[in-house]
Amino acid sequence: MCGAPASLSGPKVALQPRFRDKGDRSMASSWRNVPFFRWSFLRLLFGMKHLTTEWQVGDGREARLAEYVVARAKRGDVQDAIRTIDDYAYNKSFLINVGDEKGKILDAAVVQAKPARVLEVGTYCGYSALRMAAAAPSAKIVSIEFNPANADIARRIHEHAGVGGRVNVVVGTLGDGGKTIDALRTAYGFGDASVDLVFLDHAKEVYLSDLKLIMDQGWLRRGALVVADNIKFPGAPDYRAYMAENEGKRWRSTEHQTVAEYQTVIKDIVLVSEYLGKS
Ligand code: MG
């Protein structure tokens, strides 16, 4: 395509091959960027009910990911663990973690916040916690995960990557009646203005209620950043509307237009919101 005479070249085609990793041409085939051409993505769609209740696709891909990372990524090398998970998601089984494209937005927010303490809600297999650990080399990260099997997978990957000592995966949900919130307070030192960055990447319908629980605890320091994935796809409209209503009052937000994980067809938004404090 690049060598076509100018007179023959029409408007740019949306589905051109994208070279995400110039060092790995195996990722570069264009069809991998169209999720509907991939069996592992269609399998995920068929398993959507299982995914949104159990937070696993149901075909064992998450457990296989842990094996893949331990077998292939260099021990103690967080960047190699991240790269290996991206490789698995492009070339083996599609994964719902934040991915390499949106991951750069998360990295930038983490660098901006310079966090000492991070709260993540929705660990899945631990990919985003790896990225945050890499972007904030001295941060303590507590990541909450609903599914104990996912928590074990993430812990195994974090240990292998050498960040297990400062990333704690806690099984629970913020809305479980106080159990998980109490654990964060008593076992992990969460207190007033003690959280510098929150990453929301779990059940989209509880983003807003969970954010309000976090605010009610007083954990956010003024200037803390809350990064929310999947604002457009699958979407968190009430959360987005809340941030719009509170723009310049309690929050100042930036919408990052991007694409959903591990493909280029489905669009998504990552919302980065700075907490302006109690009004
Ligand atoms: Mg997500």
Residues whose N, C-alpha, C, O or C-beta is under 5 A from the ligand:
A	BS01	MG	I96 V98 D201 D229 N230
